[in-house]
């Protein structure tokens, strides 16, 4: 076992916090069965106590990778430690997408701490793909509650340095796993009301609604943001203001750019950053004054997801008056990033 992993295990078993790399974002990890450790997450982040956490678990050991029956047996044994009712759908999704960027909401087992679930009868569970996260989980031998390793409501961290910026000093032991490959938080799918609502995507991510439908072989997977789904469980990242820079973030439609920038030019201050796709906008420039920083966005959604939070952090550090960010194209491949930018815009400038 690497020394860094052993040190992290020792910290976790002593009730401390570890900055854990995952393929999505870095998490602020603590022993999911230790109340005082869980409370440290809330106090360190400034996170509301009723906001539920996601439990991260180690990968199931299956001798034959594509053996669905063996996979189901192995995942049922693991998930039963956290959920009182492991549905066939949960086992199918675990086989299809774990380890990976998918969180499942399941009925919680009796022993699961209310501090983890936000007082709800449901629990979010995920098996991360990052090799360091898996090494840590296997060496620790239990579940780790791990929200994003940033101050509550602010930009999620995608490098170890981001975590150190959020929590300077010795409060958090940070494992450096390099930049996160996915770059935005996991998809969250609610499986607690299958009979009445089907599977409901409560937070979009790299695992899309269509991918979940294909894996389950059912067409009643719904988007929790677009339908009336009743009393859905509260989940991470569901508040209207989240993932936000301190600098005001304004999302604009390209067709409205000229009139918007005319207003900017006629205002008194507006030292701005201009973030847009490399189309004819760059040639026109709309006579925009006071552009202290211009950023061209990648045309591929996965590339933007990987770069998004680091980009927002870099722009936030420039102390601009405003960040003008071009709206994303239509298409499901942009939905998760659109969700994060919308919430970042609402929470920005505070």
C-alpha positions as CSV (number, residue, x, y, z in Angstrom):
1,X,0.0,0.0,0.0
2,X,1.4,3.5,-0.9
3,X,2.4,5.6,2.1
4,X,0.0,8.3,1.1
5,X,-3.0,5.9,1.1
6,X,-2.0,4.6,4.5
7,X,-1.7,8.1,5.9
8,X,-5.1,8.9,4.5
9,X,-6.6,5.7,6.0
10,X,-5.1,6.6,9.4
11,X,-6.6,10.1,9.2
12,X,-10.1,8.7,8.3
13,X,-10.0,6.2,11.1
14,X,-9.1,8.9,13.5
15,X,-12.2,10.9,12.4
16,X,-10.3,13.3,10.1
17,X,-11.0,14.6,6.6
18,X,-9.3,13.7,3.3
19,X,-9.4,15.4,0.0
20,X,-10.1,12.4,-2.3
21,X,-9.7,12.6,-6.1
22,X,-12.6,11.1,-8.2
23,X,-13.2,11.1,-11.9
24,X,-15.9,13.8,-11.4
25,X,-14.5,16.3,-8.8
26,X,-12.4,16.1,-5.6
27,X,-14.4,15.0,-2.6
28,X,-14.1,16.0,1.1
29,X,-14.1,12.5,2.5
30,X,-14.9,11.2,6.0
31,X,-15.9,7.9,7.6
32,X,-19.6,7.6,6.8
33,X,-20.2,5.8,10.1
34,X,-18.6,8.4,12.3
35,X,-20.9,11.2,13.4
36,X,-18.2,13.5,14.6
37,X,-16.3,13.1,11.3
38,X,-19.5,13.8,9.3
39,X,-20.1,16.9,11.4
40,X,-16.5,18.1,10.5
41,X,-17.6,18.0,6.8
42,X,-20.5,20.3,7.5
43,X,-18.5,22.7,9.6
44,X,-15.5,22.8,7.3
45,X,-17.6,23.4,4.2
46,X,-20.1,25.7,5.9
47,X,-22.7,23.3,4.5
48,X,-26.3,23.3,5.9
49,X,-26.8,20.3,8.2
50,X,-29.9,19.1,6.4
51,X,-28.2,18.8,3.0
52,X,-27.5,15.1,2.4
53,X,-24.2,13.6,1.5
54,X,-23.2,10.8,-1.0
55,X,-21.6,7.6,0.4
56,X,-18.7,6.3,-1.8
57,X,-18.1,2.6,-1.8
58,X,-15.4,0.3,-3.2
59,X,-15.9,-1.7,-6.4
60,X,-17.4,-5.1,-6.2
61,X,-15.1,-8.0,-6.8
62,X,-16.4,-10.1,-9.7
63,X,-14.3,-12.9,-11.1
64,X,-15.7,-12.6,-14.6
65,X,-16.3,-9.0,-15.6
66,X,-19.3,-9.6,-17.9
67,X,-21.0,-12.1,-15.7
68,X,-24.3,-10.3,-14.9
69,X,-25.4,-12.9,-12.3
70,X,-22.1,-12.8,-10.4
71,X,-22.2,-9.0,-10.7
72,X,-25.7,-8.8,-9.2
73,X,-24.7,-11.1,-6.3
74,X,-21.6,-9.1,-5.5
75,X,-23.3,-5.7,-5.8
76,X,-26.3,-6.8,-3.8
77,X,-24.1,-7.8,-0.9
78,X,-22.3,-4.4,-0.9
79,X,-25.4,-2.3,-1.4
80,X,-27.4,-4.2,1.3
81,X,-24.9,-2.7,3.8
82,X,-26.4,0.7,3.0
83,X,-29.9,0.1,1.6
84,X,-32.8,-1.9,3.0
85,X,-34.2,-2.6,-0.4
86,X,-31.9,-3.2,-3.3
87,X,-34.0,-3.3,-6.5
88,X,-33.1,-5.2,-9.6
89,X,-32.8,-1.8,-11.3
90,X,-30.1,-0.8,-8.9
91,X,-28.1,-3.9,-9.7
92,X,-28.5,-3.4,-13.4
93,X,-27.2,0.2,-13.2
94,X,-24.3,-0.9,-10.9
95,X,-23.3,-3.5,-13.4
96,X,-23.6,-1.0,-16.3
97,X,-22.0,2.1,-14.9
98,X,-19.9,1.3,-11.8
99,X,-17.3,2.2,-11.1
100,X,-18.2,5.5,-12.7
101,X,-20.0,8.9,-12.4
102,X,-23.5,7.7,-11.3
103,X,-25.1,8.1,-7.9
104,X,-28.1,6.1,-7.0
105,X,-30.7,7.1,-4.4
106,X,-32.0,4.1,-2.5
107,X,-34.0,3.4,0.7
108,X,-31.5,3.7,3.5
109,X,-30.6,0.8,5.8
110,X,-31.6,1.3,9.4
111,X,-28.0,2.0,10.7
112,X,-27.2,4.7,8.1
113,X,-26.6,8.0,10.0
114,X,-29.3,10.6,9.7
115,X,-26.4,13.2,9.5
116,X,-25.5,11.5,6.2
117,X,-29.0,11.4,4.7
118,X,-30.1,14.8,5.9
119,X,-32.7,13.2,8.1
120,X,-34.3,11.4,5.1
121,X,-35.2,7.7,4.6
122,X,-33.0,7.6,1.5
123,X,-29.3,7.5,0.9
124,X,-27.1,8.4,-2.1
125,X,-24.5,5.8,-3.1
126,X,-21.7,5.9,-5.6
127,X,-18.7,3.8,-6.7
128,X,-16.1,6.2,-8.1
129,X,-13.8,5.2,-10.9
130,X,-10.6,7.0,-10.0
131,X,-7.9,4.5,-9.1
132,X,-6.7,6.5,-6.1
133,X,-10.3,6.7,-4.8
134,X,-10.6,2.9,-5.2
135,X,-7.3,2.3,-3.5
136,X,-8.4,4.4,-0.5
137,X,-11.9,2.8,-0.3
138,X,-10.5,-0.7,-0.3
139,X,-7.8,0.1,2.2
140,X,-10.2,1.9,4.5
141,X,-12.7,-1.0,4.3
142,X,-15.9,1.0,4.6
143,X,-18.0,3.8,3.1
144,X,-16.8,7.4,2.8
145,X,-19.2,10.3,2.8
146,X,-17.7,12.8,0.3
147,X,-19.3,16.0,-1.0
148,X,-17.2,18.2,-3.2
149,X,-14.1,19.6,-1.4
150,X,-15.0,23.3,-1.6
151,X,-16.8,25.8,0.6
152,X,-20.5,25.4,0.3
153,X,-22.0,26.8,-2.9
154,X,-18.7,27.7,-4.5
155,X,-16.9,26.3,-7.5
156,X,-16.1,22.6,-7.2
157,X,-12.4,21.5,-7.2
158,X,-11.0,19.5,-10.0
159,X,-7.3,19.5,-8.9
160,X,-5.5,18.9,-5.6
161,X,-4.4,22.5,-5.6
162,X,-8.0,23.6,-5.8
163,X,-8.7,21.7,-2.6
164,X,-5.7,23.2,-0.8
165,X,-6.9,26.7,-1.8
166,X,-10.3,25.9,-0.2
167,X,-8.8,24.3,2.9
168,X,-5.3,25.8,3.6
169,X,-3.3,24.4,6.5
170,X,-3.5,20.9,8.0
171,X,-7.3,20.6,8.3
172,X,-7.6,18.3,5.3
173,X,-5.1,15.7,4.0
174,X,-5.2,16.0,0.2
175,X,-4.4,13.1,-2.1
176,X,-3.2,14.3,-5.5
177,X,-4.8,12.3,-8.3
178,X,-4.2,14.9,-11.0
179,X,-7.0,16.8,-12.9
180,X,-10.4,15.1,-12.8
181,X,-11.2,13.3,-16.1
182,X,-15.0,14.1,-16.1
183,X,-14.9,17.4,-14.4
184,X,-18.5,17.8,-13.2
185,X,-20.4,16.0,-10.5
186,X,-22.1,12.6,-10.9
187,X,-25.5,12.0,-12.4
188,X,-28.0,11.3,-9.6
189,X,-30.9,8.9,-10.3
190,X,-33.7,8.3,-7.8
191,X,-34.7,4.6,-7.6
192,X,-36.9,4.9,-4.5
193,X,-40.2,5.4,-6.3
194,X,-40.0,3.0,-9.3
195,X,-43.6,1.9,-9.1
196,X,-45.1,5.4,-9.1
197,X,-42.5,7.5,-11.0
198,X,-40.0,5.2,-12.6
199,X,-36.3,6.1,-12.4
200,X,-35.9,9.9,-12.0
201,X,-32.8,11.8,-12.9
202,X,-32.4,14.4,-10.1
203,X,-29.1,15.8,-11.3
204,X,-27.7,15.5,-14.8
205,X,-24.2,14.3,-15.4
206,X,-22.0,12.3,-17.8
207,X,-24.4,9.3,-17.5
208,X,-27.4,10.6,-19.5
209,X,-31.1,9.8,-19.2
210,X,-30.9,7.9,-22.5
211,X,-28.0,5.8,-21.2
212,X,-30.0,4.9,-18.1
213,X,-33.0,4.0,-20.2
214,X,-31.0,1.8,-22.4
215,X,-29.4,0.0,-19.5
216,X,-32.7,-0.6,-17.8
217,X,-34.6,-1.5,-20.9
218,X,-37.5,0.8,-19.9
219,X,-38.7,4.1,-21.3
220,X,-40.1,5.7,-18.1
221,X,-36.8,7.3,-16.9
222,X,-37.7,11.0,-16.4
223,X,-35.9,14.2,-15.9
224,X,-36.7,15.6,-12.4
225,X,-36.2,19.2,-13.6
226,X,-38.9,19.0,-16.3
227,X,-41.7,17.0,-14.7
228,X,-43.8,17.1,-11.6
229,X,-42.2,14.3,-9.6
230,X,-43.8,14.9,-6.2
231,X,-41.8,14.9,-3.0
232,X,-38.4,13.9,-4.5
233,X,-35.6,13.2,-2.1
234,X,-33.3,16.2,-1.4
235,X,-29.9,15.6,-3.1
236,X,-26.5,17.2,-3.5
237,X,-26.3,20.0,-6.0
238,X,-30.0,20.6,-6.3
239,X,-30.2,24.1,-4.9
240,X,-30.8,26.9,-7.4
241,X,-27.6,28.7,-6.4
242,X,-24.5,26.4,-6.5
243,X,-21.0,25.9,-8.1
244,X,-20.7,29.7,-8.1
245,X,-17.8,32.1,-8.6
246,X,-17.7,35.3,-6.5
247,X,-17.5,37.3,-9.7
248,X,-20.9,38.0,-11.3
249,X,-21.5,35.4,-14.0
250,X,-23.9,36.5,-16.8
251,X,-25.1,33.9,-19.4
252,X,-26.0,35.4,-22.7
253,X,-27.5,34.2,-26.0
254,X,-25.3,34.9,-29.1
255,X,-28.2,36.6,-30.9
256,X,-28.5,39.1,-28.0
257,X,-24.8,39.8,-27.8
258,X,-24.7,43.1,-29.7
259,X,-27.3,44.8,-27.6
260,X,-25.9,43.4,-24.4
261,X,-22.4,44.6,-25.1
262,X,-23.7,48.0,-26.2
263,X,-25.1,48.4,-22.6
264,X,-21.7,47.3,-21.2
265,X,-19.8,49.8,-23.3
266,X,-22.1,52.6,-22.0
267,X,-21.7,51.7,-18.4
268,X,-19.1,53.2,-16.0
269,X,-17.0,50.2,-14.9
270,X,-17.3,46.7,-16.4
271,X,-13.9,45.3,-16.5
272,X,-15.1,42.1,-18.0
273,X,-14.1,38.6,-19.0
274,X,-15.7,37.4,-22.3
275,X,-16.1,33.6,-22.7
276,X,-17.5,32.3,-26.0
277,X,-17.3,29.7,-28.7
278,X,-14.9,30.4,-31.5
279,X,-17.4,31.5,-34.1
280,X,-17.8,34.8,-36.0
281,X,-18.3,36.5,-32.6
282,X,-14.5,36.7,-32.3
283,X,-14.3,38.5,-35.6
284,X,-17.1,41.0,-34.8
285,X,-16.1,41.7,-31.2
286,X,-19.2,44.0,-31.2
287,X,-16.9,47.0,-30.3
288,X,-16.8,45.6,-26.8
289,X,-14.5,47.7,-24.6
290,X,-12.8,46.8,-21.3
291,X,-12.3,43.1,-22.1
292,X,-9.5,42.2,-19.8
293,X,-9.7,38.5,-20.6
294,X,-11.1,36.6,-23.5
295,X,-11.6,32.8,-23.4
296,X,-12.5,30.6,-26.3
297,X,-14.7,27.5,-25.4
298,X,-14.0,24.1,-26.7
299,X,-16.6,22.8,-29.2
300,X,-16.9,19.4,-27.6
301,X,-19.0,19.0,-24.5
302,X,-16.8,16.5,-22.7
303,X,-13.8,18.8,-23.1
304,X,-15.7,21.8,-21.7
305,X,-16.9,19.7,-18.7
306,X,-13.3,18.8,-17.9
307,X,-12.2,22.5,-18.1
308,X,-15.3,24.3,-16.7
309,X,-14.5,24.6,-13.0
310,X,-10.8,25.3,-13.5
311,X,-11.7,28.0,-16.0
312,X,-14.2,29.6,-13.6
313,X,-11.7,29.5,-10.8
314,X,-9.0,31.2,-13.0
315,X,-11.5,33.9,-14.1
316,X,-12.7,34.4,-10.5
317,X,-9.1,35.1,-9.4
318,X,-8.8,38.0,-11.9
319,X,-11.2,40.2,-9.8
320,X,-13.4,41.2,-12.8
321,X,-16.6,43.1,-12.6
322,X,-18.4,40.5,-14.6
323,X,-17.9,37.3,-16.6
324,X,-20.0,37.1,-19.8
325,X,-20.4,33.5,-20.7
326,X,-22.1,32.4,-24.0
327,X,-25.1,30.1,-23.6
328,X,-24.4,26.5,-24.6
329,X,-25.8,24.9,-27.8
330,X,-28.9,22.7,-27.7
331,X,-28.5,19.0,-27.2
332,X,-28.5,16.5,-24.4
333,X,-24.7,16.3,-24.4
334,X,-24.6,19.8,-23.0
335,X,-27.4,19.4,-20.4
336,X,-25.2,18.7,-17.4
337,X,-22.9,21.6,-18.1
338,X,-25.9,23.9,-18.7
339,X,-27.3,22.8,-15.3
340,X,-24.0,23.7,-13.6
341,X,-23.7,27.1,-15.3
342,X,-27.3,28.0,-14.6
343,X,-26.8,27.4,-10.9
344,X,-23.4,29.1,-10.9
345,X,-25.0,32.2,-12.5
346,X,-27.7,32.4,-9.8
347,X,-25.2,32.1,-7.0
348,X,-22.5,34.3,-8.4
349,X,-21.5,37.8,-7.4
350,X,-22.2,37.1,-3.7
